Amino acid sequence: MRWFLGLLLVVALIAGALYGVGRFLLPNDLEVTRTATIDRPRVAVFAMINDLRIAKEWSPYYARDPDAEYAFSGAPGEGQSMRWVSNVREVGRGRMSIVSATENEEVQSILEMGERATLSSRIELRPGENATSVAWTMTAQCGEGAINVPCRYMNLILRGMVQQELDSGLARLKTLTEQLPNVNFEGLNPQFDNIEPQNFVYSVVETSANSLEEINRAESIGVQQVRDFMTQYQLTPAGPLVRVVTHYDQAANRMRAQRR
């Protein structure tokens, strides 16, 4: 009986020590930040992180199970949400929601991993020289009660796992974003005018010769055909005559057009 009581005492001391270490020495919060540099303007990076329909493509979970089922609601930006269901255990089911978005600067989200955990995500963008510095931070907080101390120990395990997930996601984000055109349209304020649809008359004249004389001859034929048509149907020109010369670029496999 003495050995049994001694064993209970040892177990109690170990349990008490573990509780004390967990309660008073281990942090109650989990916070992991990983960074990457993407060789594109931050406006391009922001477009990739502010729309969950796009974000799922570079998500580390999407890489694990591309066949998972996704459902989306809301427009890109604050209020948009995404749900997913996967048969892969590591992916499981969950929900992600954008809670705030500052254009070209930051996106904050809540990540609910089913019954396992709820994490807060913050992606910050800082402009650099012909590039964007991306800092992705994931945080979680242990609740109070009996689960608090076990949760603090679990954070020690989760820290390394979260680091790997963030590194994987940032690597995919970098790869996909750097496939976009390297154009910085941040700060532009385009104006759009509503123009009513207009009818137009055109004539197509083909020529295989590249000489100016042959091009002018073809243009004359096309112009005369348009004028004859308008005269026949008593049409009045609404604007100046426009000439468009097209050329098939065989090397680039594209059609080029030039207004003259």
Buried (B, 14 or more C-beta within 10 A) or exposed (E): EEEEEEEEEEEEEEEEEEEEEBEEEBEBEBBBEBBBEBEBBBBBBBBBBBBBEBBBEBBBBBBBBEEBEBEBEEEBBBEBBBBBBBEEEEBBBBBBBBBEBBEBEBBBBBBBBEEEBBBBBBBBBBBEEEBBBBBBBBBBBBEEEEEEBEBBBBBEEBEEEBBEBBBBBBBBBBEBBBEBEEEBEEEEEEEEEEEEEEEEEEBEBEEEEEEEEEBEBBBEEBBEBBBEEEEEEEEEEEEEEEEEEEEEEEEEEEEEEEEE
